[in-house]
Amino acid sequence: MSSNPIIEIRELTKFYKNSDEPAVNAISLDIFANEIFGLLGPNGAGKTTTISILCGLFPATKGRVTIDGIDSHTGLEKIKQIIGIVPQDIALYPTLTGRENLAFFGNMYGLYGSELRGKINHYLSEFGLEKHANKTVSKYSGGMKRRVNLIAGLLHDPKILFLDEPTVGIDVQSRVVILEYLKAINSKGVTIIYTSHYMEEAENLCTRVAIIDRGNIIAKGNPKDLLEGHPEFKNLENIFLHLTGKDMRD
Amino acid sequence: MKKYLSVCRKEMLLLLRDKAGLSMLFIMPVALIVISSLMQEFGWNSLSKDPSVQVLFVDNDRDSLGIKIKNGFIGSGSFKVIDSLANSPLTAITAREAVKKGDYLIAIVVPEAATRTMRSNVRLSVAKTLAGFGIGDPVLLNGIVFRDSVNVTIYFDPTVKTAFKNALISSVRENYYKIQTDWVFKTFNEEITLQMPMYKPPREAFNEVLRFSEEFPTYREVELIPNTTQHNVPAWTIFAMFFIVIPLTQSLIQEREGGSLFRLLTMPVSYMTLLMGKVGVYLVVCVVQTAAMLLAGVVLLPLFGLPMLVLGNDLPALLLMTLVVAMAAVGYGLMIGTIAKTHQQAAAFGSISVIILAAMGGLWVPIYLMPPFMKTFSLISPLNWAITGYYSIFVRGGSLWQIAPQALKLFLFFISTVLVTGIFHKYKHPLNI
């Protein structure tokens, strides 16, 4: 892990229209190059909003974001070239084949021809999908869709990869393949920002985590350090429940 | 440009795999053209070719008036006259019952002594006129009154359309006036001959003095008689083109709701490129759709015995018109798909608004038949501009110059829809956040 932050977030605030409560409330955070950073929190905590702002999907109401030294206000197009995103929803076209989906998203990143074909073939093979590449996505299982969803964010070899709940609702095998692959690309220098509800998964995967609730960061640090700071709890999930409460969230 | 072409390719693939959408875009409109043209051509228009409408005829007169009215119906070739049911001669009561049950659409009852009454009235009328010339006794004639007019009763099934009913009544009236005029003329001759033996009546029968000839002035050298094909093909083509609003809005909303747009907006591609990719593909679809519909008019309709579509003299005018109508239709779909929040909203508003605009625009009912306030509304329907432009080409033989006003209006409509879409996105996020 580098000591230079690759993402600097300062006083980031987001109010949605017709809402008095901020979805994200003046959060400040540094994420370092080559980290696997976990953004954890209950439903509606502000995780997806934070990631959406970092990806340039919509602007913050207040605050500043710098990614790889580029200010998001002025250099959004440059930022989009170096980041990859794996959304929470299966962001694919169901009536296109896996290969067609990947080719289209690759094109949007400026990849064409043999370079793109090579990358698609590589990733399809890596994730065990080469046999199904020419089937329409609507015929894929949940796990297969998740894997293609992940590949679509990796095709252009992003420097930073954002993953919003990448392992929701899939079989154990697909989850293991995805998590192993994330570790592998992280070891090659890709910074990963990851949101999840699975505390155990985050505890094993992340180098650092931040627990966010009601738009505020309520804890952050290395999972081990967090556990040492709260010796009364056995695991990250217990700390999470202690900090965020047991009330059901919408 | 490569990204734009890639968006177009993706849109084309999505469209080609949507079988229901494709059938809505191509098969259904062609079916509509064929069915509506067949209904019109072999409906009211075909009465003269095939007397398929049966008329119950009750002749209580049993004299020349009854016979002449009956022969008038038979001679028109438009009706099949029936005067008995189940081997029993029809009466006013049985004819009325048959219409009431819905077995027959029309029954005509000529009353008893109709000929006698009419002859008597005609003779009296002639005598009174001649008395004015000193022929006959005016004092005696003034004391004689006319008998009540002959009342021919026509029973109509309640489902009979007003236009059909009016056409039939006009036909009966026309027939009746011919008979009356003929009798008046003959009676005059008979009376004058009786009173003035030296008078020699003309040998010729009474001749029609007023005739009507139909002409359709157009820009083309050879006159083109308008027919159902020339009217229907452009009307349904425009309707189908505007129905592109459904697959286009679905494509926009599906991309938004499915999450693909979320991903795309984080990629180095502009939202305008994504939108214009859709516009490009759907424009091509609209043009291909028009070509298919026109081809159906030229090739398919004649196979059903319908007149062949005659394309105008001016291919550039036809191409320009098709392009601007396609632009207007796609622009409208883009605007609705952007503003609508859900599939249901877009589908309901899109389809109903197109039907309203089509009705307002005179696609189904000609504008000249509309009430004044509707005529004003029709002028703001882009479908009206489209049909006016196409009629200029198809039935008036117009060229580029004649369609220019409509083409300009449709182009400006397209620009307005794109502007509304742009302005909407300035204030509302593409993901409706």
Boltz contact constraints between the chains, C-beta under 6 A:
constraints:
  - contact:
      token1: [A, 55]
      token2: [B, 266]
      max_distance: 6.0
  - contact:
      token1: [A, 57]
      token2: [B, 265]
      max_distance: 6.0
  - contact:
      token1: [A, 57]
      token2: [B, 266]
      max_distance: 6.0
  - contact:
      token1: [A, 58]
      token2: [B, 429]
      max_distance: 6.0
  - contact:
      token1: [A, 77]
      token2: [B, 268]
      max_distance: 6.0
  - contact:
      token1: [A, 80]
      token2: [B, 268]
      max_distance: 6.0
  - contact:
      token1: [A, 81]
      token2: [B, 268]
      max_distance: 6.0
  - contact:
      token1: [A, 85]
      token2: [B, 266]
      max_distance: 6.0
  - contact:
      token1: [A, 87]
      token2: [B, 259]
      max_distance: 6.0
  - contact:
      token1: [A, 87]
      token2: [B, 262]
      max_distance: 6.0
  - contact:
      token1: [A, 87]
      token2: [B, 263]
      max_distance: 6.0
  - contact:
      token1: [A, 89]
      token2: [B, 259]
      max_distance: 6.0
  - contact:
      token1: [A, 91]
      token2: [B, 259]
      max_distance: 6.0
  - contact:
      token1: [A, 91]
      token2: [B, 260]
      max_distance: 6.0
  - contact:
      token1: [A, 91]
      token2: [B, 262]
      max_distance: 6.0
  - contact:
      token1: [A, 91]
      token2: [B, 263]
      max_distance: 6.0
  - contact:
      token1: [A, 95]
      token2: [B, 14]
      max_distance: 6.0
  - contact:
      token1: [A, 95]
      token2: [B, 17]
      max_distance: 6.0
  - contact:
      token1: [A, 96]
      token2: [B, 13]
      max_distance: 6.0
  - contact:
      token1: [A, 104]
      token2: [B, 10]
      max_distance: 6.0
  - contact:
      token1: [A, 107]
      token2: [B, 6]
      max_distance: 6.0
  - contact:
      token1: [A, 108]
      token2: [B, 267]
      max_distance: 6.0
  - contact:
      token1: [A, 108]
      token2: [B, 269]
      max_distance: 6.0
